[in-house]
Amino acid sequence: MTKTSANSVPRLHEEIELQGQTFTMELDTGAYNNFITQQIWEQLEKPDLQPTQVDYKSASGHMIKTTGQCNIETKIPLQEQKTLQFVVSTVQDLNLLGRTAIKHSGICIDDKIRENTISTITTDQPDTITERLQTTM
């Protein structure tokens, strides 16, 4: 078997429309909620924010800084437009569709995984999102 570092394994992505603008989101089956960055929130003309009711942590246990949550009109390919809730984070590149959105949107994770064959994953190189979480604390 060929060993591959975690950083060289492609992430699972989906292009979606948020309020008519196209963005690439990472599919994250480990996340319940959806996340967008502060930059995307601003690009969407700052939809009304409500306070979050939950403190969020990364897979590595670091706190994820958030500024609130908002509802956004979302269009996922081959699906009808839906309003989804997104948590707005100050962590760079934290643009995720979580399990609930994946399930209700009909995105097939199996098809995405087949597109990205993985042999073995080692953790020789740290995840760049985890590094950013550590530096923003």
C-alpha positions as a Python dict, from the first residue, in 0.01 Angstrom:
ca = {
    (1, 'M'): (0, 0, 0),
    (2, 'T'): (104, 355, -63),
    (3, 'K'): (117, 587, 235),
    (4, 'T'): (-30, 931, 188),
    (5, 'S'): (-18, 1226, 423),
    (6, 'A'): (-348, 1371, 547),
    (7, 'N'): (-281, 1697, 359),
    (8, 'S'): (-240, 1523, 22),
    (9, 'V'): (-575, 1342, 47),
    (10, 'P'): (-833, 1550, -139),
    (11, 'R'): (-1119, 1681, 71),
    (12, 'L'): (-1478, 1626, -37),
    (13, 'H'): (-1624, 1942, -189),
    (14, 'E'): (-1948, 2062, -342),
    (15, 'E'): (-2014, 2383, -529),
    (16, 'I'): (-2331, 2549, -403),
    (17, 'E'): (-2503, 2882, -443),
    (18, 'L'): (-2555, 3106, -143),
    (19, 'Q'): (-2792, 3391, -225),
    (20, 'G'): (-2712, 3344, -595),
    (21, 'Q'): (-2331, 3344, -555),
    (22, 'T'): (-2130, 3024, -611),
    (23, 'F'): (-1897, 2897, -338),
    (24, 'T'): (-1706, 2574, -284),
    (25, 'M'): (-1796, 2409, 46),
    (26, 'E'): (-1625, 2118, 216),
    (27, 'L'): (-1852, 1825, 298),
    (28, 'D'): (-1796, 1736, 663),
    (29, 'T'): (-1977, 1431, 795),
    (30, 'G'): (-1820, 1501, 1136),
    (31, 'A'): (-2002, 1835, 1167),
    (32, 'Y'): (-2369, 1863, 1249),
    (33, 'N'): (-2397, 2231, 1153),
    (34, 'N'): (-2297, 2432, 847),
    (35, 'F'): (-2024, 2696, 869),
    (36, 'I'): (-1917, 2993, 659),
    (37, 'T'): (-1636, 3238, 716),
    (38, 'Q'): (-1679, 3599, 818),
    (39, 'Q'): (-1554, 3694, 469),
    (40, 'I'): (-1832, 3502, 291),
    (41, 'W'): (-2091, 3644, 531),
    (42, 'E'): (-1972, 3994, 440),
    (43, 'Q'): (-1971, 3905, 69),
    (44, 'L'): (-2337, 3799, 110),
    (45, 'E'): (-2412, 4151, 239),
    (46, 'K'): (-2420, 4049, 605),
    (47, 'P'): (-2745, 3856, 652),
    (48, 'D'): (-2901, 3917, 995),
    (49, 'L'): (-2713, 3733, 1269),
    (50, 'Q'): (-2863, 3567, 1571),
    (51, 'P'): (-2652, 3451, 1865),
    (52, 'T'): (-2537, 3090, 1860),
    (53, 'Q'): (-2667, 2869, 2138),
    (54, 'V'): (-2370, 2632, 2129),
    (55, 'D'): (-1994, 2657, 2178),
    (56, 'Y'): (-1821, 2483, 1890),
    (57, 'K'): (-1498, 2284, 1902),
    (58, 'S'): (-1285, 2146, 1621),
    (59, 'A'): (-1207, 1776, 1589),
    (60, 'S'): (-881, 1851, 1771),
    (61, 'G'): (-1072, 2007, 2064),
    (62, 'H'): (-991, 2373, 1993),
    (63, 'M'): (-1267, 2630, 2035),
    (64, 'I'): (-1404, 2769, 1708),
    (65, 'K'): (-1467, 3143, 1732),
    (66, 'T'): (-1809, 3238, 1597),
    (67, 'T'): (-1991, 3567, 1550),
    (68, 'G'): (-2344, 3427, 1520),
    (69, 'Q'): (-2567, 3228, 1290),
    (70, 'C'): (-2789, 3324, 998),
    (71, 'N'): (-3032, 3177, 749),
    (72, 'I'): (-2923, 3182, 384),
    (73, 'E'): (-3105, 3091, 64),
    (74, 'T'): (-2905, 2797, -70),
    (75, 'K'): (-2910, 2612, -402),
    (76, 'I'): (-2731, 2280, -427),
    (77, 'P'): (-2697, 2125, -776),
    (78, 'L'): (-2998, 1914, -881),
    (79, 'Q'): (-3198, 2031, -576),
    (80, 'E'): (-3459, 2295, -510),
    (81, 'Q'): (-3356, 2615, -335),
    (82, 'K'): (-3369, 2584, 43),
    (83, 'T'): (-3303, 2806, 340),
    (84, 'L'): (-3019, 2664, 548),
    (85, 'Q'): (-2873, 2788, 873),
    (86, 'F'): (-2502, 2872, 877),
    (87, 'V'): (-2277, 2948, 1172),
    (88, 'V'): (-2044, 3238, 1090),
    (89, 'S'): (-1684, 3183, 1202),
    (90, 'T'): (-1371, 3395, 1209),
    (91, 'V'): (-1161, 3087, 1122),
    (92, 'Q'): (-1022, 3116, 767),
    (93, 'D'): (-1146, 2862, 510),
    (94, 'L'): (-1401, 2708, 749),
    (95, 'N'): (-1675, 2670, 488),
    (96, 'L'): (-1854, 2344, 565),
    (97, 'L'): (-2175, 2165, 489),
    (98, 'G'): (-2253, 1941, 785),
    (99, 'R'): (-2446, 1614, 811),
    (100, 'T'): (-2793, 1767, 821),
    (101, 'A'): (-2744, 1967, 500),
    (102, 'I'): (-2572, 1673, 328),
    (103, 'K'): (-2860, 1442, 416),
    (104, 'H'): (-3141, 1681, 321),
    (105, 'S'): (-2972, 1794, 0),
    (106, 'G'): (-2931, 1447, -143),
    (107, 'I'): (-2553, 1478, -186),
    (108, 'C'): (-2410, 1127, -226),
    (109, 'I'): (-2095, 1098, -13),
    (110, 'D'): (-2022, 754, -161),
    (111, 'D'): (-1990, 906, -510),
    (112, 'K'): (-1760, 1179, -378),
    (113, 'I'): (-1539, 925, -199),
    (114, 'R'): (-1509, 710, -512),
    (115, 'E'): (-1379, 1016, -694),
    (116, 'N'): (-1097, 1044, -433),
    (117, 'T'): (-932, 705, -378),
    (118, 'I'): (-743, 680, -48),
    (119, 'S'): (-488, 410, 33),
    (120, 'T'): (-359, 491, 382),
    (121, 'I'): (-360, 812, 582),
    (122, 'T'): (-81, 912, 816),
    (123, 'T'): (-70, 1221, 1032),
    (124, 'D'): (284, 1329, 951),
    (125, 'Q'): (160, 1674, 848),
    (126, 'P'): (-87, 1878, 1055),
    (127, 'D'): (-420, 1989, 912),
    (128, 'T'): (-404, 2353, 802),
    (129, 'I'): (-746, 2437, 949),
    (130, 'T'): (-631, 2302, 1287),
    (131, 'E'): (-319, 2518, 1260),
    (132, 'R'): (-532, 2828, 1193),
    (133, 'L'): (-756, 2745, 1489),
    (134, 'Q'): (-451, 2733, 1714),
    (135, 'T'): (-318, 3068, 1590),
    (136, 'T'): (-651, 3250, 1625),
    (137, 'M'): (-695, 3158, 1990),
}
